[in-house]
Amino acid sequence: MESIRKNHSIILADYIDTKLCSAYGSRSSVNIFVPLESNIDRIYANLSIIPNFEVYKKSQIPDEYHYKSNIRIGDILFVAKAGYEIIAPGDNASIELLGDHGYDDRVESMHGIFYGFGPAFHENMQAEPFHTVDIYPLMSYILKLKERKTNGSIDNAKHILRDHVNNDLFDEINLLLLKTTTYATSWGFITVGCVLFVILISIVYITVAFRHSRQLIYAEPQFPIRYRLLSNDEESKNNFFPDASDNEEIE
């Protein structure tokens, strides 16, 4: 972020006729759309005399901006230098900003901070700057992902990687993870199969046992016993004894 002073602001309507154009953007840069091509040079000339600001016709926008081939880019691009701001029509000038973004990315205050931790990166290293668009190919390289074409390049950020980064190591790790997952899946199927087999055997056993129990015939043995009354002459503690003929029938 770049700090902004109070006397570093301009009101765009003081320099151009807002009836001839429309302006949209932020306080660091504004796109100006001019309906009549004949008015472009006039507006461009008025903005060119303002110090600490840069003005470009659409065809003159620097290539490093990657900003001039889209239909949403205005006929004129008005850019503030770091620390200055543009108050475009419709913006509330009473709102004072202490700092802002969106300036030329070559200014150090516009640079981001990149922290890299892990086995792929050097330790205790303060690296040379690289572009934000280089992060995608850097991550694709480390994670061995298929990279799509972008404006970034791994060559711009490769200096932050360890010299001994070995892609074979990542291949071995990925292969180990794949084997572990495969084994776990196989054992899972085997366990489920065993459980289902035990349940099936239990169901069959219970069904057979239930049917067999219904076919059992229970018979209660009956042993008829006849008794005779002993005479008074026969000494016995019990006057009733089973008849001998009963024993024969039992046998």
HELIX and SHEET records of a PDB file:
HELIX    1   1 LYS A    6  HIS A    8  5                                   3    
HELIX    2   2 LEU A   12  ASP A   14  5                                   3    
HELIX    3   3 GLU A   37  ASN A   39  5                                   3    
HELIX    4   4 ILE A   40  SER A   48  1                                   9    
HELIX    5   5 LYS A   58  GLN A   60  5                                   3    
HELIX    6   6 ASP A   63  TYR A   65  5                                   3    
HELIX    7   7 GLU A  108  MET A  110  5                                   3    
HELIX    8   8 THR A  132  ASP A  134  5                                   3    
HELIX    9   9 ILE A  135  LEU A  143  1                                   9    
HELIX   10  10 ILE A  154  ASN A  156  5                                   3    
HELIX   11  11 LYS A  158  ILE A  160  5                                   3    
HELIX   12  12 ASN A  167  GLN A  215  1                                  49    
HELIX   13  13 ALA A  244  ILE A  250  1                                   7    
SHEET    1   A 2 GLU A   2  SER A   3  0                                        
SHEET    2   A 2 GLY A  99  ASP A 100 -1                                        
SHEET    1   B 2 SER A   9  ILE A  11  0                                        
SHEET    2   B 2 GLU A  85  ILE A  87  1                                        
SHEET    1   C 4 SER A  22  GLY A  25  0                                        
SHEET    2   C 4 SER A  29  PHE A  33 -1                                        
SHEET    3   C 4 ILE A  76  ALA A  80 -1                                        
SHEET    4   C 4 PHE A  53  LYS A  57 -1                                        
SHEET    1   D 2 TYR A 227  LEU A 229  0                                        
SHEET    2   D 2 PHE A 240  PRO A 242 -1                                        
END                                                                             
